[in-house]
Amino acid sequence: MNNIIQNFINISGELTRANLHPSIIAVSKTFPMQHIKPLIDYGHKVFGENKVQEAKQKWAKLKETEKDLELHLIGGLQSNKAKEAVALFNYIHSVDSMKLANELSKAEAKLGLKRKYFIQVNVGKENQKSGVSQEEAGNLLKFCVNEKKLNVVGLMCIPPFDQDPSPFFKNLKELSSTLSLELTSMGMSSDYMNAAKLGSTHVRIGSQIFGSRASL
C-alpha cells in the first residue's frame, strides 16, 4: 500500500480509537499532485494549502471535476489575493484584520460565492505571527458577520513552537465557546492528538501524512 495512504489510515485509526473525530486536513503544501492524488483516489477529500498561487496551479482544474474536494487555505492571506482565494478555497483559516474581511466580502460579491472562514487568533502574542489578540477577536467577529456578512464558522491558532500547546488550545476552545462558534482549527503533525483531546474540530496534518518535505 502507498505509504501516504498508510500514514493517513494510521492517523485516522489513532483518532478513532481515542473516540476523537476531528476533520483531518491533509496539508499538501509544496507536494506535487503525484504525491497527493493517491490519497484523493483512496477517498480523502479534505486538503490544506498555504499559498494561493501554488494552490491554483495544483488544484484549480482538479476541483472542476472533483466537486467534493474541500480545500482549506491555512496560510496567511494578503488582501490583494482575496479574490483568488475566494474563487478557489472552500474554507479560509487566516482572517486576521478588518481590511482582509472587507476584501473577502467584496470578492464574494463579485464572484457570487459564499465561503467559510476561521478568525486567526495570535494566542501566544508573538510578534512574528499573524492573528488578532484574544481581546480583539470578538470585535473582528462582529465586523465580519454583522457588517460584511461573512460566514465565520470558528477560530484558528498556531501556538508557540517552544511551549506546551495545551494551555493555548484550551484558551482557544474557551474563546470559541464564549463567541458561540462551533469550530476550532488547531493542532498539527506534532500535536494533533493533544489538540483533538482538547476539542479541536479541524487538525492540520502535513508531514505525518506526506513525509518530510526535505525528501522531495
C-alpha positions as CSV (number, residue, x, y, z in Angstrom):
1,M,0.0,0.0,0.0
2,N,1.1,3.5,-0.7
3,N,3.0,5.0,2.3
4,I,0.9,8.2,2.3
5,I,-2.3,6.2,2.4
6,Q,-1.0,4.0,5.2
7,N,0.1,7.1,7.2
8,F,-3.4,8.5,6.8
9,I,-5.0,5.3,7.9
10,N,-2.8,5.1,10.9
11,I,-3.6,8.7,12.0
12,S,-7.3,8.2,11.4
13,G,-7.3,5.0,13.3
14,E,-5.5,6.5,16.2
15,L,-8.0,9.3,16.5
16,T,-11.0,6.9,16.1
17,R,-9.6,4.5,18.8
18,A,-9.5,7.5,21.2
19,N,-13.1,8.4,20.2
20,L,-12.0,11.6,18.6
21,H,-13.4,12.6,15.3
22,P,-11.9,15.9,14.0
23,S,-11.8,16.7,10.3
24,I,-8.3,15.8,9.1
25,I,-6.9,18.5,6.8
26,A,-4.1,16.8,4.8
27,V,-1.7,19.7,4.4
28,S,-0.3,19.2,0.9
29,K,1.7,22.4,0.6
30,T,4.9,22.0,-1.5
31,F,4.0,18.5,-2.5
32,P,3.2,17.8,-6.2
33,M,-0.1,16.3,-7.3
34,Q,1.5,12.9,-7.9
35,H,2.0,12.6,-4.2
36,I,-1.5,13.8,-3.4
37,K,-3.6,12.0,-5.9
38,P,-3.4,8.5,-4.4
39,L,-4.9,9.9,-1.2
40,I,-7.7,11.5,-3.2
41,D,-8.3,8.3,-5.0
42,Y,-8.4,6.4,-1.7
43,G,-11.3,8.7,-0.7
44,H,-9.9,11.5,1.3
45,K,-11.2,14.9,0.1
46,V,-10.0,17.5,2.6
47,F,-6.7,19.2,1.9
48,G,-4.9,22.3,3.1
49,E,-2.5,24.7,1.2
50,N,-0.5,27.7,2.4
51,K,-0.2,29.8,-0.7
52,V,-2.8,30.9,-3.2
53,Q,-0.6,30.7,-6.3
54,E,0.7,27.2,-5.6
55,A,-2.8,26.0,-4.8
56,K,-4.2,27.5,-8.0
57,Q,-1.6,25.6,-10.1
58,K,-2.3,22.3,-8.3
59,W,-6.0,22.3,-7.6
60,A,-8.0,24.6,-10.0
61,K,-8.5,22.1,-12.8
62,L,-9.0,19.2,-10.5
63,K,-11.6,21.0,-8.5
64,E,-13.7,21.4,-11.7
65,T,-14.0,17.6,-12.0
66,E,-13.7,16.5,-8.3
67,K,-16.7,18.5,-7.0
68,D,-16.5,17.1,-3.5
69,L,-12.9,18.3,-2.8
70,E,-12.8,20.6,0.2
71,L,-9.8,22.9,0.0
72,H,-8.6,24.9,3.1
73,L,-6.3,27.9,3.0
74,I,-4.3,27.6,6.2
75,G,-1.5,30.1,5.5
76,G,-1.6,33.9,5.7
77,L,-3.6,35.8,3.2
78,Q,-2.8,39.2,1.8
79,S,-5.7,41.4,0.9
80,N,-4.7,41.6,-2.7
81,K,-5.1,37.8,-3.0
82,A,-8.6,37.8,-1.5
83,K,-10.5,37.3,-4.8
84,E,-8.2,34.5,-6.0
85,A,-8.6,32.8,-2.6
86,V,-12.4,33.1,-2.6
87,A,-12.5,31.6,-6.1
88,L,-10.6,28.5,-5.1
89,F,-10.9,27.7,-1.4
90,N,-13.9,26.4,0.5
91,Y,-12.5,27.5,3.8
92,I,-10.1,30.3,4.7
93,H,-8.5,29.9,8.2
94,S,-6.5,33.1,8.3
95,V,-8.8,36.1,8.6
96,D,-6.9,38.4,10.9
97,S,-8.0,42.0,10.1
98,M,-10.9,44.2,9.1
99,K,-9.1,45.1,5.9
100,L,-8.9,41.5,4.8
101,A,-12.5,40.9,5.8
102,N,-13.6,43.8,3.7
103,E,-11.7,42.4,0.7
104,L,-13.1,38.9,1.2
105,S,-16.6,40.4,1.3
106,K,-16.1,42.3,-1.9
107,A,-14.7,39.1,-3.6
108,E,-17.7,37.1,-2.6
109,A,-20.0,39.7,-4.1
110,K,-18.1,39.9,-7.3
111,L,-17.8,36.1,-7.7
112,G,-21.3,35.2,-6.4
113,L,-19.8,32.8,-3.9
114,K,-20.1,32.3,-0.2
115,R,-17.2,30.7,1.7
116,K,-16.5,29.7,5.3
117,Y,-14.0,31.4,7.5
118,F,-11.9,31.0,10.6
119,I,-10.6,34.0,12.5
120,Q,-6.9,33.5,13.3
121,V,-6.0,34.3,16.9
122,N,-2.5,35.0,18.0
123,V,-2.8,33.0,21.2
124,G,0.9,33.4,22.1
125,K,1.1,37.1,21.4
126,E,4.0,36.5,19.2
127,N,5.2,39.5,17.1
128,Q,6.2,37.3,14.1
129,K,2.8,35.6,13.8
130,S,-0.4,36.8,12.3
131,G,-3.7,36.8,14.1
132,V,-5.7,39.1,16.3
133,S,-5.4,39.2,20.0
134,Q,-7.9,37.2,22.1
135,E,-9.2,40.5,23.3
136,E,-9.9,41.7,19.8
137,A,-11.3,38.5,18.3
138,G,-14.9,39.4,19.3
139,N,-14.8,42.8,17.6
140,L,-13.4,41.3,14.4
141,L,-16.1,38.6,14.5
142,K,-18.8,41.2,14.8
143,F,-17.4,43.2,12.0
144,C,-17.1,40.1,9.7
145,V,-20.6,38.8,10.5
146,N,-22.7,41.9,11.0
147,E,-21.1,44.4,8.6
148,K,-19.5,42.1,5.9
149,K,-21.9,39.2,6.1
150,L,-19.1,36.6,6.1
151,N,-19.8,33.1,7.3
152,V,-17.4,32.8,10.2
153,V,-17.5,29.3,11.5
154,G,-14.7,29.2,14.0
155,L,-11.3,30.2,15.3
156,M,-7.8,29.1,14.3
157,C,-4.4,29.3,16.2
158,I,-0.8,28.3,15.9
159,P,0.7,28.1,19.4
160,P,4.3,29.0,20.1
161,F,6.6,26.2,18.9
162,D,8.7,26.2,22.0
163,Q,6.0,25.8,24.6
164,D,3.4,23.2,25.7
165,P,0.5,23.9,23.3
166,S,-2.2,22.6,25.7
167,P,-2.9,25.9,27.5
168,F,-3.2,27.7,24.2
169,F,-5.6,25.1,22.8
170,K,-7.7,25.3,25.9
171,N,-7.8,29.1,25.6
172,L,-8.9,29.0,22.0
173,K,-11.6,26.5,22.8
174,E,-12.9,28.6,25.6
175,L,-12.9,31.7,23.5
176,S,-14.7,29.9,20.7
177,S,-17.4,28.9,23.2
178,T,-17.7,32.4,24.5
179,L,-18.2,33.7,21.0
180,S,-20.7,30.9,20.2
181,L,-18.5,29.5,17.4
182,E,-18.7,25.8,16.8
183,L,-15.4,25.0,15.1
184,T,-11.7,25.3,16.1
185,S,-8.8,24.8,13.8
186,M,-5.9,23.8,16.0
187,G,-3.2,21.0,16.0
188,M,-0.6,20.0,13.5
189,S,1.6,16.9,12.9
190,S,3.4,17.3,16.3
191,D,0.4,17.8,18.5
192,Y,-2.8,16.8,16.7
193,M,-3.8,14.2,19.3
194,N,-3.4,16.7,22.1
195,A,-5.5,19.3,20.1
196,A,-8.2,16.8,19.4
197,K,-8.5,15.8,23.0
198,L,-8.9,19.5,23.9
199,G,-11.7,20.0,21.4
200,S,-10.2,20.7,18.0
201,T,-12.7,20.1,15.2
202,H,-10.1,20.5,12.4
203,V,-6.5,19.3,12.7
204,R,-3.9,20.3,10.0
205,I,-1.6,17.4,9.4
206,G,1.2,17.6,6.8
207,S,4.5,15.7,7.4
208,Q,2.9,12.9,9.4
209,I,0.9,12.1,6.2
210,F,3.1,13.1,3.3
211,G,6.5,12.7,4.9
212,S,9.4,15.1,5.1
213,R,9.4,17.9,2.6
214,A,13.2,17.7,2.5
215,S,12.9,14.3,0.8
216,L,11.2,15.7,-2.2
